[in-house]
Amino acid sequence: MSSEFPTRPTLESVTSPALPSSDTGHARFPSGVILANRYRIVALVGQGGMGEVYRADDLKLGQVVALKFLPRGVATDPSRLARLFAEARLAREVTHPNVCRVHDVGEVDGQHFLTMEYVDGEDLASLLRRIGHLPRDKGLEIARQICAGLAAAHERGVLHRDLKPSNVMIDGRGRARLTDFGLAITTGEPSGGPIAGTPAYMAPEQRAGQPVTVRSDIYALGLVLFELFTGRPAFRGQADRARPLVDAPAPSSFVSDLHGSIDRTVLGCLETEPALRPPSALAVAASLPGGDPLAALVAAGETPPPEMVAAAGEKTRVSSRFGFAALALVLVGMPLAVRAMGPLFLLDAVPLEKPPEVLADRASELAVRLGAPARPAWRAYGFRYADGVKTADAAETPGRSPIVFWYRQAASPLDPINPLGTVSLLDPPPTEPGMVTVIVDTRGRLVSLRSVATPAPSGPKPSWDEVLAAAGLDPARLRPVPPSRLPPVAADERRAWEGTHGDPPVPVHVEGAALAGVPAWVEVGNGALDAPAARPGVFGSVFALAYFVALASGLVLARRNIRLGRGDRRGAGRLAVTVFVLRLAAWVLQATHTTFLPREQDLFIYALARALYGAALVWLLYVAIEPTVRRHWPGVLISWSRVLRGRLRDPLVGRDLLAGSAAAITMVLLVLIGRRGGEWLGGPLRPLFTADLDFLLGARPLLGWVLLSFSIALMGTLFVAVAFVGFRLLLRRTWGAVVASIVLLAAMWAPRTGWSRPEDLAVALAACGVVILVLLRFGFLATVVTAFLVSGGRPLIPLTMDVGAWYGQATLVWFVLTYGIAIFGFVTLQQGRAYPPAPHED
């Protein structure tokens, strides 16, 4: 135990070089002496039971340093030398602006010394004796700096064990520095043996000889903060080892203008039970009123740990005007946007009177009339867009409907080739005997038929006039012409017709073929069975390039962060598990499952691999960018960190949910302006949106889309963040990274939405600018919400104001999701604002 209490400043209390002449008479080395051919002594600046400290000039580096020597009587004591070396080793582990730096260990004439940073200032104990307590604002500033320095030591696994005001220096710029790590140990090092420390500042467990932990330093920190704000010790007259364990008085009982949260912070540090104290010095800093410890740490060039990021912003006040304005934008803007965007969707322009079950029965009737079994062993169906149709002008013309319904049945299992196990119009290929494929338009009129070697019907064979009538055509208005297409199935008879339909008349062309007198192939109009040709365009090239560049950058950054021990791996793990569960659940809802166990097992293994790949990719990208974002823009991660820790009802989480919802509606309005602006000014109607038609098949694929879309939004936001961080590191300018990110996103997004005119670029840039603005202003969580609600940059779900239609559930789901997120965010935000500001809060 330290038994000497120096009457002078402590060893690292490096004060002004102007000392009384009597002090210099006790100096071991007079001024001007050069030690180790490098250090020229200027003056003795500190002396006590732990040794002597000199101010010296480093002649090699041309800077002022401090030299610390052991006392004369113990200069050769092996245990004291070991402690000196340990102090150098541990102190060098901690590099922080609020910690006095130790450079090296030297030796002269058998006397070892430390070389350390010279701090031209005054120790906190001396300052408090001279002026009393610090003003509240200055005290808060110094308190946060002490917390930051102590947190840096704890982060490196170093326990100070002797934190007290005399071991805190206030330099000439008014900045706090922690000093004297002579009694420090590592967190894994046993703290048994003689009790070490200053009794008046020991935690109860430390005085009792029990193991010392981070919370032991937190207790000492509380005592230092008590003196900082009051100018007096918390336990005056009880500084010996036998001091009873009594509750400390509240600091505000001595200084009336202290903020109430200062009492809670200090008294929380001084809890007798270690488990009741704050878990870290950063948590102490975060609980202090006013200010921004997170910003202070970033300004100091330090990376705040994830726990501090999650704890930051607890006192954030959000204007009520923001909450009401954002909620109003969502509640009013969404129905207006949907109503105005209705004409932009092919789905609203095409009559969808019959649900898929009715159309499937109609197609099945046609197949049975052509010889297929009445009760097929396997069948599948769905909607699709007819190839080459971009408008609804021909919606009433047989064979030219922009949206068609396909139906397939077979005597054996429909085993698709694609690894997702999803049956489509051409997968599996319609080549197996017994396969029948029927396509009808949305009114149930025949568009195409293909039958592979089906047996002849038991009843009378259908005539060609019956086939033409099933297509909604009048045989009297058609005339036979020579066939011009080869049938894709076996046939011994070919037929073709041309004529008109409707009033005014529209040209119609029909091709057909039969086998043994039974129609085996029919095509009316545009031939909807043809597979669309693959057209790799600008979007595919830009997206592929951006994907691989982001992936390569993520690999490099993640490898570097893992090697350096950086990154919130706990948060990355939770994010990866979330993506894994979402993608696997989406597959369960969306895939075409089979009772053929080997095939279902193969499908599950592939789905599992895809889910694992998505989870691994998210983990990799998060580890790659999270430390950089946390260091330079920690505010981006505050609400996201709280969500990862289950704090869903946090007011800051509510703010960002609301902001993300409002940003999504803003992007939808921008899309609306881009698509209909020319029409409103008298120009032509732009090509229509082609919404995802799988949502017309019921709630199961729709719910699968919701789950998959959220995982895609997570991954997409990470890619945006990777791009921004990459541009920031490359260009070294934040504004340059913002511009480059917006241009890249616009180049990827505009082609995907079908925008081809040069003027569309302005709207694309504006919409992508919203994404980057939300990311930097509100953070990761708000950006994920924005990406989720706009489905990755364009509305993918059918939109209609007729929510009573059989296909209106998709619109209802989008309304419920958007309104639900926005209202939950608003209510959570208002609950967080319900508590009035405490007295004296700035």
LOTORTI-940741 format. One record per residue (C-alpha): x, y, z. Coordinates in steps of 0.2 Angstrom, whole numbers, padded with zeros to 4 digits, always signed. Example, Ala and Ser with C-alpha at 12.3 -4.5 7.8 and 13.67 -1.06 7.14 Angstrom:
LOTORTI-940741
+0062-0022+0039+0068-0005+0036
end
This chain:
LOTORTI-940741
+0000+0000+0000+0006+0017-0004+0009+0025+0014+0017+0041+0009+0007+0056+0004+0018+0069-0004+0016+0087+0001+0023+0091-0017+0014+0087-0033+0014+0069-0037+0027+0061-0049+0018+0064-0065+0011+0081-0059+0022+0090-0071+0019+0108-0066+0027+0124-0072+0046+0124-0073+0047+0139-0062+0050+0131-0045+0056+0138-0028+0075+0138-0026+0073+0127-0011+0066+0113-0021+0081+0113-0033+0092+0110-0018+0085+0093-0016+0087+0088-0034+0097+0073-0038+0103+0080-0055+0106+0099-0056+0100+0109-0071+0111+0108-0087+0117+0090-0083+0116+0079-0099+0110+0061-0095+0113+0046-0107+0121+0058-0120+0103+0063-0124+0093+0072-0110+0098+0089-0103+0090+0092-0086+0080+0108-0085+0073+0107-0067+0065+0095-0054+0047+0097-0056+0040+0083-0045+0045+0074-0030+0037+0061-0018+0037+0044-0011+0036+0036-0028+0052+0045-0035+0057+0061-0044+0052+0069-0060+0063+0081-0070+0059+0092-0085+0072+0088-0098+0076+0093-0116+0078+0078-0128+0093+0083-0138+0090+0070-0152+0072+0074-0156+0072+0092-0150+0057+0091-0139+0053+0093-0120+0051+0077-0111+0049+0072-0092+0061+0059-0084+0054+0049-0069+0067+0041-0057+0064+0029-0043+0068+0036-0025+0086+0035-0021+0083+0022-0007+0075+0009-0019+0083+0013-0035+0090-0004-0036+0076-0014-0027+0071-0028-0039+0053-0027-0035+0052-0008-0038+0062-0010-0054+0050-0023-0060+0036-0011-0056+0044+0003-0066+0046-0008-0081+0028-0014-0079+0022+0004-0079+0032+0007-0095+0025-0008-0103+0007-0005-0098+0007+0014-0101+0014+0011-0119-0001+0000-0122-0013+0015-0120-0012+0028-0134-0025+0042-0131-0026+0061-0131-0032+0060-0113-0018+0049-0107+0000+0055-0104+0011+0045-0116+0026+0035-0110+0040+0033-0122+0054+0022-0116+0065+0016-0101+0082+0022-0099+0097+0020-0088+0111+0031-0081+0124+0026-0068+0114+0011-0064+0098+0021-0061+0083+0017-0072+0071+0030-0077+0055+0032-0088+0054+0045-0102+0037+0052-0105+0027+0066-0112+0030+0082-0103+0013+0090-0098+0015+0109-0095+0000+0112-0083-0006+0107-0066-0013+0092-0058-0032+0092-0054-0029+0090-0035-0019+0106-0034-0031+0115-0046-0046+0111-0034-0036+0116-0019-0033+0133-0027-0050+0137-0035-0062+0125-0027-0074+0115-0038-0074+0118-0057-0089+0127-0066-0102+0115-0071-0099+0116-0090-0080+0115-0088-0082+0101-0075-0092+0091-0088-0079+0093-0101-0065+0087-0090-0076+0073-0083-0079+0067-0101-0060+0068-0105-0056+0058-0089-0069+0045-0094-0062+0044-0112-0044+0041-0105-0049+0028-0093-0060+0019-0106-0044+0019-0118-0034+0010-0104-0048-0002-0101-0050-0006-0119-0032-0011-0119-0035-0022-0104-0026-0011-0092-0033-0007-0074-0026+0009-0067-0029+0005-0048-0023+0022-0042-0035+0034-0050-0036+0051-0040-0036+0069-0043-0017+0071-0041-0015+0058-0055-0025+0068-0067-0016+0082-0076-0024+0098-0084-0013+0104-0097-0010+0122-0104-0025+0120-0116-0037+0114-0102-0037+0096-0107-0036+0082-0094-0023+0068-0095-0022+0052-0085-0005+0049-0077+0005+0037-0066+0002+0019-0071+0014+0013-0058+0001+0002-0049-0008-0003-0065-0011-0021-0070-0019-0030-0084-0036-0037-0083-0030-0055-0083-0016-0052-0071-0020-0058-0053-0022-0043-0041-0018-0053-0025-0003-0049-0013-0001-0033-0004-0015-0020-0006-0010-0007-0019-0017+0010-0021-0022+0026-0012-0034+0022+0003-0045+0037+0000-0049+0032-0018-0050+0013-0016-0066+0004-0020-0073-0007-0006-0067-0023-0014-0050-0016-0017-0048-0011+0001-0053-0028+0006-0040-0036-0004-0052-0044-0016-0049-0045-0035-0049-0028-0044-0060-0026-0060-0065-0012-0071-0079-0007-0059-0065-0004-0046-0058+0009-0057-0076+0016-0060-0078+0018-0041-0062+0028-0040-0068+0038-0055-0084+0042-0045-0074+0049-0031-0064+0060-0043-0080+0066-0051-0087+0070-0034-0072+0081-0030-0072+0089-0048-0090+0095-0046-0090+0099-0027-0071+0104-0023-0072+0092-0008-0069+0073-0005-0085+0062-0005-0079+0055+0012-0070+0069+0021-0061+0062+0037-0063+0044+0032-0048+0042+0021-0040+0027+0031-0042+0009+0027-0055+0006+0041-0067+0019+0033-0085+0012+0035-0094+0008+0020-0107+0021+0020-0117+0029+0006-0109+0045-0002-0119+0061-0001-0126+0068-0017-0115+0081-0025-0129+0093-0027-0131+0094-0008-0114+0104-0008-0117+0113-0025-0134+0119-0029-0134+0122-0048-0128+0104-0052-0139+0094-0065-0149+0080-0057-0141+0067-0068-0124+0072-0061-0130+0065-0044-0136+0049-0053-0120+0047-0062-0108+0050-0047-0118+0040-0035-0120+0026-0047-0101+0025-0048-0100+0024-0029-0112+0009-0027-0104-0003-0014-0108-0018-0024-0098-0018-0040-0112-0026-0051-0122-0010-0047-0110+0002-0055-0109+0007-0073-0101-0006-0084-0088+0005-0092-0081+0023-0091-0089+0026-0108-0106+0022-0100-0102+0035-0087-0098+0048-0100-0114+0044-0109-0124+0047-0093-0117+0064-0090-0129+0078-0095-0127+0088-0111-0113+0088-0123-0109+0073-0135-0096+0061-0128-0097+0052-0145-0092+0067-0155-0078+0071-0143-0071+0054-0145-0072+0055-0164-0064+0073-0164-0050+0066-0154-0047+0053-0168-0053+0038-0157-0065+0024-0162-0079+0023-0150-0084+0005-0145-0101-0002-0150-0108-0001-0133-0104+0018-0132-0112+0020-0149-0128+0011-0143-0128+0022-0127-0125+0038-0136-0138+0051-0140-0149+0046-0124-0154+0064-0122-0158+0068-0140-0172+0079-0142-0182+0078-0159-0193+0093-0164-0211+0088-0163-0213+0097-0179-0202+0085-0188-0212+0070-0181-0229+0078-0186-0222+0083-0203-0215+0066-0207-0230+0057-0202-0241+0069-0212-0230+0066-0227-0233+0047-0226-0251+0047-0221-0256+0059-0235-0243+0057-0248-0245+0038-0250-0263+0037-0255-0260+0052-0267-0245+0044-0275-0254+0027-0277-0269+0036-0285-0258+0046-0297-0247+0031-0301-0261+0019-0304-0261+0023-0323-0242+0019-0323-0246+0000-0320-0251-0012-0333-0260-0021-0319-0272-0007-0317-0275-0005-0336-0279-0024-0339-0295-0031-0333-0292-0044-0319-0310-0050-0316-0306-0068-0313-0294-0074-0299-0281-0087-0303-0292-0102-0297-0305-0098-0309-0293-0096-0324-0285-0112-0319-0302-0121-0320-0305-0113-0337-0288-0119-0343-0290-0136-0336-0307-0138-0345-0298-0134-0361-0285-0146-0358-0298-0160-0354-0307-0156-0370-0291-0160-0379-0288-0177-0371-0279-0173-0355-0284-0182-0339-0298-0174-0329-0288-0176-0313-0270-0172-0317-0257-0179-0305-0247-0163-0306-0251-0145-0310-0245-0128-0308-0250-0110-0314-0246-0092-0313-0247-0075-0322-0234-0067-0333-0232-0053-0345-0233-0057-0364-0217-0054-0373-0215-0038-0381-0231-0030-0375-0227-0013-0366-0244-0005-0365-0262-0010-0363-0268-0003-0379-0272-0021-0385-0279-0027-0369-0296-0031-0377-0289-0040-0392-0288-0059-0392-0270-0066-0392-0262-0049-0388-0266-0046-0370-0251-0039-0361-0254-0050-0346-0258-0069-0348-0261-0084-0337-0252-0100-0340-0257-0117-0334-0247-0133-0334-0252-0151-0330-0243-0168-0331-0245-0186-0327-0227-0186-0319-0220-0174-0306-0216-0157-0313-0197-0156-0309-0190-0139-0313-0172-0137-0318-0169-0121-0308-0161-0124-0291-0175-0114-0282-0187-0127-0287-0200-0115-0294-0211-0121-0309-0213-0108-0323-0220-0108-0340-0205-0116-0348-0197-0124-0333-0197-0139-0334-0196-0139-0353-0213-0144-0360-0206-0160-0369-0211-0175-0358-0226-0185-0364-0242-0181-0356-0237-0163-0353-0251-0150-0357-0248-0131-0357-0262-0119-0359-0261-0100-0359-0277-0089-0358-0279-0071-0356-0286-0062-0341-0304-0065-0348-0301-0084-0350-0299-0084-0369-0287-0096-0376-0270-0088-0381-0259-0103-0384-0259-0122-0382-0246-0136-0382-0250-0154-0379-0236-0167-0380-0242-0184-0386-0258-0184-0376-0271-0198-0379-0286-0194-0390-0302-0189-0380-0315-0202-0376-0329-0191-0383-0330-0183-0400-0314-0174-0406-0315-0155-0405-0317-0146-0421-0306-0131-0426-0321-0120-0425-0322-0124-0406-0304-0120-0404-0306-0103-0412-0322-0100-0402-0312-0104-0386-0300-0090-0391-0315-0078-0392-0314-0077-0411-0328-0078-0424-0324-0091-0437-0334-0082-0449-0322-0067-0449-0307-0078-0452-0301-0086-0468-0288-0100-0470-0270-0095-0476-0254-0106-0478-0246-0110-0462-0230-0100-0458-0223-0107-0442-0217-0125-0438-0226-0133-0423-0215-0137-0408-0224-0154-0405-0227-0169-0416-0241-0166-0428-0248-0173-0444-0259-0158-0449-0255-0139-0450-0268-0125-0451-0268-0106-0451-0281-0092-0452-0281-0073-0454-0295-0061-0451-0301-0047-0439-0309-0046-0422-0319-0033-0413-0326-0016-0418-0316-0007-0425-0309-0022-0432-0291-0028-0427-0280-0040-0437-0279-0057-0430-0267-0072-0435-0269-0090-0429-0258-0105-0431-0262-0122-0426-0257-0141-0428-0265-0157-0424-0260-0175-0421-0273-0189-0426-0286-0176-0428-0284-0169-0411-0277-0151-0409-0259-0152-0401-0253-0134-0404-0262-0117-0405-0255-0099-0405-0266-0084-0406-0257-0068-0410-0241-0064-0402-0235-0082-0397-0233-0080-0378-0225-0097-0376-0208-0090-0384-0195-0087-0371-0189-0069-0371-0171-0066-0377-0159-0061-0365-0153-0043-0367-0138-0039-0356-0139-0020-0354-0131-0006-0345-0140-0010-0329-0133-0028-0329-0115-0022-0333-0115-0008-0320-0123-0019-0307-0111-0034-0310-0096-0022-0309-0102-0013-0294-0106-0030-0285-0089-0037-0288-0080-0021-0284-0090-0020-0267-0087-0038-0264-0068-0037-0267-0067-0021-0256-0077-0029-0242-0065-0044-0242-0050-0033-0241-0057-0022-0227-0065-0037-0217-0048-0046-0217-0039-0031-0211-0052-0027-0197-0052-0045-0192-0033-0046-0191-0033-0030-0180-0047-0036-0169-0059-0022-0175-0078-0023-0178-0094-0026-0169-0094-0045-0172-0108-0048-0160-0119-0036-0170-0113-0044-0187-0118-0061-0180-0135-0055-0176-0137-0047-0193-0131-0063-0202-0143-0074-0192-0158-0062-0196-0154-0063-0215-0152-0082-0214-0169-0084-0206-0177-0072-0218-0170-0080-0233-0174-0098-0228-0192-0093-0223-0195-0084-0239-0189-0100-0249-0202-0110-0239-0216-0098-0244-0211-0095-0262-0204-0112-0268-0214-0125-0277-0212-0140-0265-0214-0158-0270-0218-0174-0261-0204-0183-0270-0192-0183-0255-0175-0184-0264-0180-0169-0275-0186-0159-0260-0170-0163-0251-0160-0156-0265-0171-0140-0265-0168-0138-0246-0150-0140-0247-0148-0127-0261-0160-0115-0251-0149-0118-0236-0133-0114-0246-0141-0098-0253-0147-0093-0235-0129-0096-0228-0121-0087-0243-0132-0071-0239-0129-0072-0221-0110-0074-0224-0110-0059-0236-0119-0048-0224-0107-0053-0210-0092-0049-0221-0099-0032-0227-0104-0027-0210-0087-0031-0202-0079-0023-0217-0087-0006-0215-0093-0005-0197-0077+0000-0189-0074+0014-0201-0092+0021-0200-0091+0019-0181-0075+0030-0181-0080+0043-0193-0099+0044-0193-0104+0035-0177-0121+0043-0177-0125+0032-0192-0125+0017-0181-0133+0023-0165-0151+0018-0168-0146+0002-0178-0135-0003-0163-0150-0001-0152-0161-0012-0163-0147-0026-0163-0148-0025-0144-0167-0027-0144-0171-0009-0139-0185-0007-0152-0195+0006-0142-0181+0018-0141-0186+0036-0146-0171+0037-0158-0176+0021-0166-0194+0028-0168-0186+0044-0176-0177+0034-0189-0191+0022-0193-0202+0038-0196-0188+0046-0206-0186+0030-0217-0205+0029-0221-0205+0047-0226-0190+0045-0237-0198+0030-0245-0214+0041-0250-0202+0055-0256-0194+0043-0268-0211+0036-0274-0216+0054-0277-0200+0058-0287-0203+0042-0297-0221+0049-0300-0214+0065-0306-0202+0057-0318-0215+0046-0326-0230+0057-0327-0222+0074-0328-0221+0074-0347-0239+0068-0348-0245+0082-0336-0237+0095-0348-0246+0087-0363-0233+0074-0368-0236+0056-0371-0239+0043-0357-0222+0034-0353-0221+0015-0354-0230+0006-0340-0222-0002-0324-0222-0021-0324-0226-0026-0306-0222-0043-0300-0236-0054-0304-0232-0068-0292-0241-0058-0279-0258-0062-0288-0256-0080-0283-0261-0078-0264-0254-0073-0247-0240-0086-0247-0229-0078-0261-0234-0061-0254-0227-0065-0237-0212-0073-0244-0209-0057-0254-0210-0047-0238-0197-0057-0229-0185-0058-0244-0187-0040-0248-0182-0035-0230-0166-0046-0232-0162-0038-0249-0165-0021-0241-0152-0025-0228-0139-0031-0241-0143-0017-0252-0140-0004-0238-0123-0013-0234-0118-0011-0252-0122+0007-0252-0112+0010-0237-0098+0000-0244-0098+0011-0259-0098+0027-0249-0084+0021-0237-0074+0015-0252-0076+0032-0261-0072+0041-0245-0056+0032-0243-0052+0034-0261-0056+0052-0263-0052+0058-0245-0067+0070-0246-0084+0067-0239-0093+0078-0252-0084+0068-0266-0089+0052-0259-0107+0058-0258-0107+0064-0276-0099+0048-0282-0111+0037-0273-0126+0046-0280-0119+0044-0297-0116+0026-0295-0133+0022-0288-0142+0032-0302-0132+0022-0315-0138+0006-0307-0156+0012-0303-0162+0021-0318-0160+0007-0331-0168-0005-0319-0184+0006-0319-0184+0007-0338-0179+0026-0339-0171+0029-0355-0173+0048-0358-0159+0060-0353-0171+0070-0343-0174+0055-0332-0157+0056-0325-0161+0071-0315-0175+0062-0306-0164+0047-0303-0150+0057-0296-0163+0066-0284-0170+0049-0279-0153+0042-0275-0148+0058-0267-0162+0055-0254-0154+0038-0250-0137+0045-0247-0145+0059-0237-0155+0047-0226-0139+0037-0223-0129+0051-0217-0142+0061-0208-0152+0048-0200-0142+0032-0201-0142+0014-0206-0159+0009-0199-0168+0023-0208-0159+0018-0225-0165+0000-0222-0183+0005-0220-0182+0016-0235-0175+0002-0246-0187-0010-0239-0203+0001-0243-0198+0005-0260-0192-0013-0264-0175-0009-0269-0178+0006-0279-0194+0003-0288-0212-0003-0283-0212-0022-0286-0230-0025-0279-0246-0022-0289-0254-0005-0285-0272-0001-0286-0284+0010-0277-0297-0004-0278-0292-0013-0262-0309-0022-0263-0303-0032-0279-0297-0050-0277-0279-0044-0280-0280-0029-0269-0271-0038-0254-0254-0033-0261-0259-0015-0260-0266-0017-0243-0250-0026-0237-0239-0011-0243-0251+0001-0235-0250-0008-0218-0231-0010-0219-0229+0008-0223-0242+0015-0211-0237+0003-0197-0219+0007-0198-0222+0026-0198-0235+0026-0184-0225+0015-0173-0210+0026-0176-0221+0042-0172-0228+0034-0156-0211+0028-0150-0204+0045-0154-0217+0054-0144-0216+0043-0129-0197+0047-0129-0201+0066-0129-0214+0064-0116-0202+0067-0102-0199+0085-0099-0181+0092-0098-0173+0091-0081-0169+0107-0072-0153+0116-0078-0152+0105-0094-0145+0114-0109
end
